């Protein structure tokens, strides 16, 4: 049994009177919690775009390598977020019920589990770095494979910190604090960009001064990411002791009872994330077979970077919906949870739609500035973006509703939505649309019918299934079974 002494912290607010909850302004409640998360996501989008801009100045092989490594980074981030989902659901439910000691225990045990999970995941990622580059990149892309292997090796050093960051940010959101993650992660982003500038490029002379540079290329980008994440994780652990969560840094192995509670929520989310990333891997393998394979894989990293601008507000609203639904269920107010969940989702869809229009119109201009002097990659990224813009508002809607379901501890329905949308529809549709009739899939399964549209067909499949996720999430949330979920 954990006998750590709780640090002196402020008390959890007293229960809000029911009549106040009934007459509260739903939009105001949602945005009060969402705006710091949206601001943080805005910083992260700027960070992503600058990162793509730095890497876009390197040779084509570096962009292809980064496009392949995107699969690994998505996987690690998704697993870290899955751990955060379990922590946030438990902390928010305890916070809403006023159970202070239980809340602190949940946060403490989640942190310990995230450290263990992060170390194991980092070691495994480093071991398979070479195999993943061979499997994901075109056979002839020898330089890109070398670049990707070294990128993944350096990136793996920051994975434990990534798990800690996501878990503690989820715990803070669970108690209604979205401002602190904004500040700490904002500092991390500034540090990341500074290190990118110093590690990727060689020393440069500007007038009377020389700017130092390690000239590490793509590996420098991975080192910058790992180092900034590690320092940010230390900042989170230090900061939370001054919040209602109390001191969490005394390391012990997590207790099995808590491990089971957290993983009961986190495992379906982790499986969903794994299926999502593996579907991207399968999608990348389809692109590997098209005529312009290296260009298409490189265009993905540029297109995804720009796409993040569109779904950035929905990520913040998803975090707010998750915390508010969990807190409301802790208060025994499922009606409030439903009302706030719908409010957040509708706002997410509207804001995403408003952002998608200018990006659709300016896609070519933006892509050309991220893939400098690489017109083929810029063109391919533009085509991808314009397809995504058509259904992005539905994807933003889905993102918020999935966050609301996870805040209730319901991670199984989002899992089934991902399984059906991505593996049941996206991957088969990409194969049929992108590859030619008679193509021997896997060397033995001959396609009896296919359209042979190349990368264009793959982008169409991605956009269509993105919209499908929005429709399915709507019905899952409307069904209401998440209100009965026990955590």
Beta strands, then each sheet from edge to edge (+ up, - down):
strand 1: 202-206
strand 2: 209-214
strand 3: 440-441
strand 4: 445-446
sheet 1: 1+ 2-
sheet 2: 3+ 4-
end
